[in-house]
Amino acid sequence: MLSLDPLSPEWDCPLGSKDLEEEEGPWGGGSGLPPTGCLPGSWRQDVGLDCKGSPEGAEARAWTVYYYSLLQSCLQQAGLPETQDRSQVPRTGCPGAEVTLCILGSPSTFLSVLLEGGVQSPGNMLLCLSPAWLMKVPAPGQPGEAALLVSKAVSFHPGGMTFLDDFVPPRRATYFLAGVGQGLGWGREAAELARDLTCPTGASAELARLLEDRLLTRRLLAQQGGVAVPATLALTYKPPGLLRGGDASPGLRLVELSGKEGQESLVKEEVGAFLHSEALGDVLQVAVKLSGWRWRGRQALRLHRRAEPGAVADTVLALLEKLEEEESVLVEAVCPPPRLPFPGSPSPGPELAVRICAVVCRTQGDRPLLSKVVCGVGRGDRPLRHQNSLPWTLEVALAQCGLGEATQVAVVRERIKAAAEAALAAVLALEAGLSAEQRGGRWAHTDFLGVDFALTVADRALTPVALELNGGLCLEACGALEGQWAAPGAAADAAAAAPLVETMLRRSARCLMAGKQLLVVGAGGVSKKFVWDAARDYGLQLHLVESDPNHFASQLVQTFIHFDLTEHQRDEENARLLAELVRARGLQLDGCFSYWDDCLVLTALLCQELGLPCNSPAAMRLAKQKSCTQLHLLHCHGPPWPAPSLHAVPCCPLASEADVARAVHQVPLPGVMKLEFGAGAVGVRLVEDAPQCHEHFSRIARDLQGEADHPGIGLGWGNAMLLMEFVEGTEHDVDLVLFGGRLLAAFVSDNGPTRLPGFTETAACMPTGLAPEQEAQMVQAAFRCCLGCGLLDGVFNVELKLTGAGPRLIEINPRMGGFYLRDWILELYGVDLLLAAAMVACGLRPALPTHPRARGHLVGVMCLVSQHLQALSSTASRETLQALHDRGLLRLNLLEEALVPGEYEEPYCSVACAGPSPAEARHRLLGLCQGLGIDGPNYPVAHFLSHFK
């Protein structure tokens, strides 16, 4: 049941028969050549592996050639094409302005990460086969830190395409992951490259020393994570500070040794007591091994029967001589394999053992996420090790051992998930208490773990017992399992490395944006408070232009410019004035953007004045005025096809009563009347006939004349209206990220039925429940409409209805989605639309995964002051909702500050529940709304959620 390292072929090695130390490869400063003759295959040998200006010695060159051949062998076995050498024509790029994910490691270990990176960020995932392909250069203004430059690498692209590339000038790494542990081909040179970088790193020698100490990690997992570990006796010579003191761990006994000699009496006493302790349960065998980072991958172990205390003590005493400070000798239980199936079932044959290998990744908000489980199956009387057993899925492995009942397998999987995620959480908590020097750099963090488990029985339940952490080996096992789907007709599962690559991209975006100077036009209200906290977290330097001199955000930015933004008829003149103010203050801006409806056209004009990236003012004006949007798109017939005209809806602008009289004969009724420049569905109404049209027009003309009548909904642009055809169907939001006219990401959510004749939003669900084909139609419709209006760069929110004839456009909001949308997308997909918008504003392609995967489901309802004033003042008060949010029982997004009822209202807040399925999330939300008093006869939450079944 033990998981051993790959360089120890003897599973039961008597002491003296083999030197316990293995020599390092040349990157570690030792000697030795790579294996020869073990990579059968046919590929070109005359490729340009030399890196100009960085000559390699003979041994280092041999390793580079070996790893290139290993890559070709891996690609060949996966059914992927051979690497093409295009190093004769160096690639040019934009150093410091592009994502560069760099891996220095064995191709077989990191193949799944490399291939996934080629899909999620084509051409930006780079594999370096030699440290000579990399170079550290001092970082200006950051003493002690260095930038990492890539001169040569193998780049990965969709479809498994790979290219051997030279880069002139060198690419600047935005993320670095190196195999820095002990073993062939690794060591000091790779570790030094990873130390004290200005870019995020997913591993360091300092962190590896901690994670490769079995005793330290075992104690950490047991104490901090509550993870089951084998009963262990550890005899430690001068233990490290992290092992001194602290609470005792269940089943772990730590004995500090004052020296390595003269310990016979103590050793025999401790070994005897341990072998007779209840902590061992019904264990029949124990293993004796060395612990410490120096021994990882360089030792064998010795198995003994539990009934042989003398032999165990002798082995321990012999190993004590090899200890250095902070190292240990471990005597640990060999977990007996479970007898499957349980008594009463027919015998499946010889007893088999299962080694479980789980890969868990750090995701948005430093939350662990299990990405894949791979198993090895072998004889129950021998320990299993990596690379000496075939990879199986958990379901197949357990079926091989006689456990095929789906419910029981699901329970085992859930226990593995809980234990693996708890293991990474414990490691992240440990790292949070370490200094930058202890971690190996300011940006060094563990982004993934591989956890080896034995499956045994504890308290009459199948229990995963954590043996050790094996990042590279577990990742390689996952890659081997995924490689089996390369066969024609095989159905591939989600890649184990997908969450890891998403984390690489997310951290790269932070790296690229740290310190960027951005001008924000319009601060917005309470619903945009997240902007300022996020900016501080990302290291953005914000400068604000705002009409309200007392706005709370004025104290949260680098520069505050008080300027009246409400006179939109003077936007062009104001843009010139603002540009002069920016220059007068000496602001060196990287970008300028706005997320506030009223300020979008002014922002485009200001960017034009300052020479900063932005959409054209004409495109922003077109999208800002709703009737212009529809009428323009109605005339966009293509090619290409399908054309945007297919999604546009007939409408008429209304500036006077005469326009209303004319419109009722041009637009089929029933129709929808709304403000041309409105927001939040304020003043939007279903009208059945001509009298209702005239009545509603007169009411809006009387009640909503200017900004003071209802701030923040666009009345600064006037109160003109439009009448558009009412289309039947379900309503959906599509939030898009575009760069250079290319679609980078899209997120579709579903809206519940509104309370007609009004259109104020009632409920929402994400991700969408639409069929994949319908979802794709919605995304493409939103994308085509944006392109049709000339919106090529930015984050946009497009509202559509899905009718029997396909998607129809409601309106385009040429800015980040409002209400809860940014929060939900960040929570479910780990993608921050605010950061994406900031990157586009700086002319940088957002670092986004190509196919982000949702981590669950969110279903929410809106609370309205007119319907919920009593509940919001008592059972569902702001304090109560915030407390439930803090406990993780609901997700609260506050949209308004005060409980002020009115005829024309926007939602006060959004209350949502999460779940592994839409049904579970919906069930939790309905129960919560009933308990809080949000559900009622006049606000039937069940009805609003009915579209999400």
N, C-alpha and C positions, 0 to 999 in steps of 0.2 A: 504493500500500500504506500510505500514511500516514493516520493518523486526525486530522482537523483539527477545530477548534472550529466551532460552528454559526454564528457571527456573521461569518464570512469567506467570502462567496460566491465570491470570485475564487480559483481554485485556483492560478493562476500570475500573480501580480500584480507588474508592474514597479514598482520603487521610484519614488515621486513621483506615481504615478497615484492613490494613495489614502492618506489619513492613516492611519497604523498604529494610532492610538488611537481607541477607541470610548468615548463618554461613558457614565458610569454613570447608572442610574436614580435616582429621588429617595431611595430608602433608603440609597444610597451617598453622598448629599450633592451629587450632580451635578444636571443638569437633563435634561428630555426626557420625553415622554409615551409611553405604551405603544402598540403597534401597534393600528390600528383597522380594522374591516371584515374581519378575517381569521378570525372565529369564527362561521361560519354555524350557525344553530340557533334554536330557539324555546323560551324559558324565561322565567319571571317576572323582571321587572326591579325590581319594587317590594318588595325585600327589605331587611331592616334591617341594613345593613352598617356603620352608625355605632356606635362604642363610646362609651358614656356616660362623660364625664369625660376623654376622649382625642380631641379633635377633630383631624382631618387637614386639611392644606392641599390645594389643588386638584389638584396633581400626584400627591401620595400617594393621594388619594381616587380618582383616575383609575386608578392601578395596582391598588388594592383591587377596584374594579369589574371591571377587566380580568381579574384572577386569579379572581374569582368566576365570570365568564363562561367562562374557560378550564376551570375545574373542571366546569361544566355541560356543556361541549363534550366533555370527556374521558369523563364519565359517560354521555353520550348515545351516543358512539361505542362504548362498552363494553356498550351495551344495558342500562344501569342507570338507575333512576329519578332524577328531578330532586330536588335538595336541597329539603327542606321547612323553611320558616322558622317556628320556634317561639320566636324571641327575645323575643316580646311577653310570654311567661311564663318568667321566669328559672328556671334549674335550680338546685336546692339540692343540696348534697352534704356530704361530711365532709372538709373541707380537712385535709391531712396524714395522712389515714387511707385514701386510695384511690389506686390507680394512675392516673397522668395522663401519657400519652405525647403530647408536643407537638411538632409539626413546623411550622416557619416556612419556607415555600418554595413553589416553583412546583408547582401541582397536577399538571402533566404529568410533572415529574421524579419526584415522590414518590407517584404514584398507586398503584403496586403495593404500596408499604409501607403506605399508608393503608388500602387494601382488605384487606390481610392482617391489619393491626392490628384492623380492625373484626370480623374473624372470630375472632382469637385472644383479644382482650380487648374485647368489645363495649361501645361507649360511652366507652371510655377512650382511644381514638386520636383526637387532636384536630389539625385543620389550622387554623393561623392564617394569614390572608391579608394581614395588615398587622401591622407591629411595634406599632402603636397598640393592638392587642388584648392586648398583653402588658405586664407591669410588673414591674420588679425592686424588691425591698424588702430593706433590710439584715437579715441573719440574726443574731438575738440570740446572743451567745456565740461567734460565728464572725467575727472581725474581717476586713474585706476581702472577705467573701463575701456573696452575696445569694440570697434565694429568688426564684423566678420564678413569678408569678401569672398565670393565664389568665382574662381577663374575658369573652372572646368567642371562639368557634371553630366550625368545622364538625366535628361528631362523626360517627364512622363506626361502622356496625353491620353484622351479618351480612346477606348478600344484597345488599350494595352500598347499603343504605339510609344516607342522610346527612341530618343536621339542622343548621340554623344555630341555635346556642344562645348565650344569655347565661348567665353563672354568677354567682350572688349567694349567698354570698360567692364570690370568685374561687377557682378550683381551683389547687392548688399543684402545679407540674410535678414529676414524679418522673423524667422523662427529657426531654431537649431535643435536637432535631436541627434545625439551620438551614443553609440554603444560604448559606455565608459567603464564597464565592469571588467573583471579578470577574464582571461581567455585568449585564445589564439587571435592575433591580429589587433589586439586592443591594449590600451594601457595609457601611459603617461602622456603621449603626444595628443591623443584624442581628448583626454581629460583637460589638458592645458588649453586646447582650442575652445572648450566649452566654458572655461572659467571667466567670470567677470565680463560678460558680453553686454552690449547695449541692446541686444534683441532678446526676446523671450527664449528660454531654453527648457526643454522637457526632461533633461537629465543633467547631472553633474557628478563628478567624482566624489564630492563631499556627500551628496545625497545617496549615491550608490553605496558608500561605505556604511551608511546607516541601514539602508534597506537590505544589504547583503549580509548583515549580521543576524543569523537565525535567532539567536537568543533575544536580541533587542527587539526585533520585529514580533517575535512570538509573545513577548511580554506586553508589547504595545497593543497587539491585537486582542489579547485576553483582557487587559485592564481597561483600555479605552474603548475598544470596539465591541466587547462582549462576545467575541468570536471564540468558538471551541478550538482548542489546540491540544496536541498530544501531551499527556503527563510527562514532565521533563525534570530531570535533575541536572543542574548546571554548576560545574565547578570552574570558577572564573579567577583568572590571575589578574589582579589589579583592574577591576571592571571600570568601564568608562563612566563618566558622570551621569549619563542618562540612565544607567542601570543601578546607580547607588540610591538607597533609600526608597521611598515610595511604599505604597501598599503592596501586600503580598498578592500574588496572582493565583487563582485557582489551578491546582495541578502543577504549578511551577515552583520549584525550590532552587534558590540561588545561594550558593556557598562561595564566599570570598576566600581566596587562598592568599596567604602572606608570601608564599614562595612556591617554587616548583619541586623542591626536594624535601624529603622528610615528611611527606604527607600520607604515608601508607595507612596509618591508623585512622586518620580522619576520612580518607577515601573509603576504606572498607566499612567504616561505621555508616557513612552517608549512603553508600551504594546498598548496603544491607537493609537499611531503613526504607529506602525508596522502593526496592524490589518487593518489600512486604507491605507497602502502604496500600490503603484502599483506593488511592487515586488511580492505580493501574487497572482496577476492575478485574475483568477476566482475560487481560492481555497475557499471552504466552511468550512473546518475544520482546526484546528491547534492542535498540540500535545504539551503538557508540560512535560518535563523530565529533569533529572539530567545528567550532563556530567562530566566525570572524570574517571580515571582508576578504582577508588574505587567502582564505581557504575556499572561496567560492569557485566551483568548477575545477578544483585541483586536488580532489581527495576521493578515497573510497570510504566505505564504512564497514563496521564489523557487526554482525548479528549474533546475538546470544540468546539462549533460552533464559527465561526469567528465573528458572530454578538453579542458575549457575552464578551465584553472587561472587564467587572467587574469581572466575574467569572474567566477569565484567570489571571487577576492581583491577585486575592485572592489566586489562586493555586500557582502562582509564589512566593508570599510573604510567604506562608506556607513552600515552599521548601527551601527558602533562609536560614531558621533556621538550615537546615541540612548540609549546605555547610561548607567545610573546605577550606583552602587556595588552590588556583589553580583549584578550581572547579566552575562549572557554572550551571545555570538553563537555559534551552533552550526552546524557543517557536518557533516551526517550522511548516511550511506548510505541511499538509497532501496532497500529490500529488493526484489529482483526476485521477481515472483510465480512460484511453482513451475509447471512445465509438467506439467499433469495431463491425462490419465493419463500414466504414465511411458512412455518410448520402447517401441514395440512395440504399443501400443494404438491404436485408431482415434482420429483427432483429434475432439475434442468441438466444434470451431468456434473462434470468436474467443477469444484468450487472456483469461482472467478473473482478477481478483485477489479475495482474501478478506480482509476486516478482521474480526478476532475480538475480541469484547468479553466479558470474563469478570467476573462479580460474585462476590466472595469475602468472607465474613463472619467476624468474630471470634466464637467460640463458647465454651462452658464451658472453663475452664482456659486462656483466651487462645489457643486453637487455631484456626487458619484453616480454613475449610471453603468449598470452591467450591459455590455455590448454583445458578448458571445460566451458560450460554454462549449468546451471541447473535452472529450473523454478518451482515455486509453483503457483497454481491457486486457488483462493477462492472468496468469496463474496466481491463485490466492496465496501460495506459499513463497512467493518471491516479490520483492519490491518492484514497482513499475517506475520507469524513468522516461523523460522526454526523448523523442527521436528513436526510441526502441519499441514503440507500439504505434499501431495505426490510429489515426484520428477518427473519432465517431461523434455523432450527435449524442446528447444526453439520452434521448428517447431510445435510440438504437442500442447504446451501451447498456442501459438498464434492461432492455428486452433481452439482450444476450445473456444477462445474469438471471433472467426469469421474472423481472418485474415489468409488465407491459400495460398495467392498468393506468389509463390516462390520468385519472384523478390523483393517484399516488405519485406519478411522475411529476405532475404539476406542483404538488406539495414539495417534492425534493427540489425542483427548480426554484421555487420561491425561497426555500431556505438557503440555497446557494447564492441567490441574488442578494438576500439580506446580509449574508456573511461577507460576500465579496465587497458590497458597497460599504459595509461597516468597516472593512479593512482599509479601504482607501480613505474614508472619512477620518479614521484614526491617524493615518499617515499625514493627511492634510492638516490635522490639528497639531501634530508634532511639528510640522514645518512652520506653522504659523508662529510658533514660539522660538524659532531659530533666527539668528541674525543673518544678514545678507552674506557675510563672510562664512558662516557655518553652512549655508546652502550652496555656496560656490558662485554667488553673484546675486545682484538685486533682482534679476529677472528669472532666476532659476527656481522652478517648481516641478513637482511630479505631476504629470498630466495623465498617466495611465499606470496601472498595475496589472501584473499577472499573478493570480493567487492559485496555488496548488492545494487541492483538497483531497483527503481520503474520505471515502464514504463508509461509515461504520454505524453501529447501533448504540445509541445512548438513551437511557430511560425509555426503552422499548420503541424508539423512534429513529428512523433513518436520519443521520446527522452528518453534515459535511464538517470535517475537522481540518483546519488550516495547517498545512505543513510548512510552507515557505512562500516567499514572494519571488516570482520568476518572470519578470516583465518580458524580456526578449524571447525566452523559450515558449511562453504561453502565446505570445503574438505569432510566433512562427507556427505553432500548432494550429492556430486559427487559420492562418494562411494556407496551411496544408489541407485543412478540411475544405476551405473555400475553393482550393485548386481542383478538388474532385469534380466541381460543377463545370469545369471547362469542357467536359465531354459533350458532344452534340446532343441536344434535347434535354440536358439536365437543367433543373430549375434552381437558379442561384438564390441564396438567402442574402439578407442585408450584411454588408461587410462589417467585420468586427472592428475595423479601424475607422468606420464612418464618424463616430462621435469624437475620436481623437483628431481626425483631420479637421472637423468643425472647430475644435478647440484651437488647433494650430492657426486656422484662419482668423478666429476671433482675437487671439493674442497678437497676431500679425497686424490686424487693424489697429489695435491699441498702440503698437509700436510705431506704425506709420503716422498716427495722428497725435501722439504725445507732443505737447508744446505748440501745436498749430494755433495760429491767431485767426479767429473768426469773428466777423461782425454779424450780430443778430438784430434783425429789424422787427420790432414789436415783441414785447415780452409775453403777451398773452395773460390768461387768468390762472385761477387756482388749478385748473386741469393740466396746466403745463409746468407745474412746480418741479416735476421730475427732471426737467432740462438742466437745472442748475446743479443738482446733485450728480447727475450723470456726467456733466462737463468736468466737474472736479475729479470724479473717479477716472475719467479718461485722460486727464491732464490737458484738457483744452483750455486755451486762453481766450475767454469770451469778452467781447466789447458790445455794448447794448445801445441801440437807439430806441427811445420809448417816449410816448406823449405824456405819461403820468410821471411827474417829477418825484413823487413819493412811492413809486412802485417798489415792492419789497426786493425785487431783483436788482435794483440799482446798487445795493450794497454787496452783491454777490459776483460782480464782474470786474474786470481789469479797468475798463473805461466806461463811463456812463455819459451818453449824449442825450440831453433833453431836447426833443424836437417834436413839433406838432405833426403827427402822421395822419390826421383825420381828413385833411382837405385833398381828396383824391383827384379833383379836377386840376390840381397843381402838381401832380406827381412828377412830371418831367422837370419842372423848375426845382422842386424839392430834391430830386435826385442830384442835380448839379450842386445845390447848396450843401447837401450832405457830403458829397465827394470832396468839396472844399474843406469842410470841417474835419473829415478824416485825414486829409493831407496836412492840414494845419496842426493837427495833434501828432503828426509823425507816425501814425499807425502803419505798420508793415503787415498788411493782411494777407493771409493765405486763401481766404474765402469769405463769402458773405451769403447768408441764407435767411429764410423766414419760414415759420410753420403757422403763421397767423394769417387767415384769409385776407383781411383788409390790406395787408402789406405786401402781397405777392408781386403785384405789378411794379410798385415802387422799388422793391428789391431787385427785380430784373433790370430796371432802368439804372439803378445805382451800380450794379455789377458792370453794366455796359460802360458807365462813366469811369469806373475804376479799372477796367480791363480784367475783371475776374470772371471765372467760368459761371455760366448760367444759361437758362433757356432765353430765347428772344422775348423782349417785351410784347411783341405781337402775339406770340404763342400764349403767353400768360394772360393777356387780355381776352383772347379767344376762349380760353378755358374758364376764365373768371365769370364771363357773362353767359348764363345758361342757354338762352335762346340762340345766341351766336354759335355756341358749341354745336347744338343740334342742327341748326340750319346749314352750317358749314359742312358738317359730316354728311348730311343728306345729299350733298353734291360731290362727295368723294366716292366716285363709282369705280375707281381702279383704272388700269391694273396696278398692283397684283390683286388677285381675287382670293378669298372673300374680301370685299371692300368694306370700309367703315360705314358706308351708307346703309348696309344691312342691319346695323344696330341702332341707327338714329331714329328718333321719334318725332313726328310732325308737331310743330308748335307755332305760336304767334307771340311776338313781344307786345306788351301792353303798357302804354304810357298815358293813355287817356280813356275816358268812357267810350269814345268813338272807336278806339282800338278794340275794346271789349265787344262792341256790337258787331264789328267786322270779324273778329276771331271766332265767335260762336258759329259762324257759317263756314269757317275754313277748317276747324279742328273738330273731329268727331267727339260727341259727348256721350257718356260722362268723360270729364277731363280733370286735370289737376292744375290748380293755380298756385303759383309760388313766386317769391321774390327773385328778381333777376340775379341779385348778388347775395342772396340769403345764405344762412348756415344754420345747422341744428334743427332743420325742419320747422323752424318758426314761421308761422303764417302760411304753411302749406295745407291745402284743403282740397278734398274731392268735391267737384261741382257737377250736379246732375243735369242742369238746364241753364238757359240764358239768364233767368232772374237770379239764380244763385251766383252766377258769374258776376253780374253787376253788383249784387249785394256784397260779395266778398271783396271785390275791388274797392268799393267805397269804404268798407270797414278798414282795410289795410291803409288806404290813403289817409284816413282820419286818425288811426291809432298809431301807426308806425311811420312817422314823417322824417325822423332823423336819428342820429346816433344816440342822442340822449334818451329817446323813447325806449330803446332796448340795445344797450351797448354790446358790441362783439358779434353781431350777426350780419354785418355788412351794410348797415343803413348809411354809413359814411359815403357809400357809392350812390345813394339815392334809394327810393322805394318803388322803382319801376317793377312791373310784374311780367309774367308770361303765362299763357295757357297752353298746356301740352296734352296730347292724347293720353288717356289712362290705359295702361297695359296690364293685363292680368298675368299673374305668375308669382313665383317666390322671389324675394328680394335678397340680394347678396352684395357684399363688399369685396372688392379685389384690391389689395395693396401691392403696388408694383415698385420695383427698383430698376431703373433704366440708366444705362451709361453708354454714351455714344450711339444712341438709338438701338441698343441691344438690351434685351430683357435678361436681367441677372437673377431676379427672384420674384415670386408671386405667392401671395397668401390669400386664400379664399375663405370667407366666413359667411354664415347664414343668418338672416334676420327673421324674427318671428312676425306674425301678422300684426298690423298696426290697429289702433282704435279709430276706425273710420268714423267720421269723414276726415279726421286728423291723420298725420303721418309721423308723429313722434315715435321714435324707436321704442319698442317694448322689450325685446329679448334677442339674444344672439347665441351662436354656437360656433366654435372653432376647434379643430379644422372642419371644413365643410362635410356635410353628409351626402353631397352629390356623387353620382357615379363618376368614375375617372374621366370618361369621355365628356360628360357635361362640365366637369371642372375645367378640363382643358379648353372647352369652348368659351367658358367665362373668362379665363385668363387671356386667350387670344383676342377675344372681343375687346377687353379692356386695353390690351396692348395696341391693337389696331386703332382704337379711338384716340389714344394718346399720340401715336405717331401721326395720325391724321390731323391733329391740332398743332403739330410741330413740337410736342413735348418730347425731347430726346434724352434729357439728363435730369435725374432727380428721383425723389420718392413721391409717388402719386397714389391717391385714393380714388377709386372708380366705383360708383354705385350703379348696379345693373339689376334688371329683372330677368329671370329665366322663364320665357314663355314657351308655348307649344311649338313656336317657329324658331326658337333659339334666343340668345341673349339680346336684350334691348337696353339701351343706355338711359339711365336716369340723369346722372350728371358726373362731371369730372371735378375733383378737388385737387388742384395742382400743388399739393403739399402732403406731408405726412398725415396719415389717417388720425382722426381725433378720437375723443371719448377714451375707450379702454384699449383700442387696437394696438398701439405701440407696446403696451404692457403685456397684452395677451401673446403677441407674436414673440416677444422676448422670453416670456415664460415657457411657451410651448416649443419654440424652434431655436431659441438661443440667438436669434438675430435681432439686433437693435436698429430699428428704422431711423432713429435719431442719429446714430453714428454713421449709418449709410448715407443719410442726407448730408451730414457734415463732410464726409469723404468726397462725395460728388461735388460739393461746393468748393472743395480744394482742388478739384480736377483729378482726383484719385479714383481709380476703379475700386468700388467697395469690395472688401475681402469677404465674400459670401460663398457658402456651399451651393453647388449647382442644384442639388435636390435635397433641401433641408427636410428632415423628418420630424414630425410632431412627437413629443414625449408624453402625450396624453390628450385629454379633451377638456375644454372649458365650456360651460353653459352658464349664461348670466341673464339677469333681468335688470331693467331700468327702474329706478324709484323716482316718482314725480311728487313734487310738493302738493299739487292739487289733489292727489289721490292718497298720499301717505303722510300727510302732515302730522296726524296723531301718532302714527307708529314711529316716524322719524324724530318725534319729540319724546318718545318713551321707550318702547320695547326694541326699536331699531334705531336708537340714537347714534349719533356719529361716534361717540365713545364706545358704545356696545359693538358697533360694526368694526371699528378699528381693533378692538380687543379680539374679536373673532378672526380678523385678518391676521393679527400677530400670532395667533395660535394655529394658523394654517387651516382653519375650518371654512373660510371663504376668502374670496379675492375682492377687495374693495378698490374702486376707482372713484374718487370724489371729483365731481364735475362743476359743482357750484359751492360757494362759501356759505351763503345764507339761506334760511328757510323762508323764502318770500313767495307766496302764491301769486299767480297772475294768469290772465287769459292766454297770453302768448308765452309759453314756458319751454325751457329746455330741461332735460333730465337733471335731477339733483345728484344722483350717483348711480353707479353700476355695481351690482352684487352678483358674484359668480361662484360657482363650485367646480372643482376639478374632479376628474375620475378617469379610470382606465378605459372607459367606453362612454359614448354619449348617453346611453341609458343610465349608467351609474351616476354620472355627473348630473343628469336631469333629475334623477330620484333624490339625490342629496339636496339639490337646490330647492326642489318643491317642498321638501320637509322643512328646510330652513326658513323659507318664505312663509310657510304656515305658522311656524313657531314664532317668528318675528312680527307677524301681523302685516306683512307685505302683500300676501295673497288675500283676496276678498272678492265679494260678489261683483264689485265694480272694477276690479282689477284681477281677472281670473288668470293666474300665472300658468295653470295647467294648459289653458287654451293658447297662451302665448308660446308655450314650449311644444305645442302639438306638431309644428313643422319639423321638429328635430328627431322624430321617431324613425 
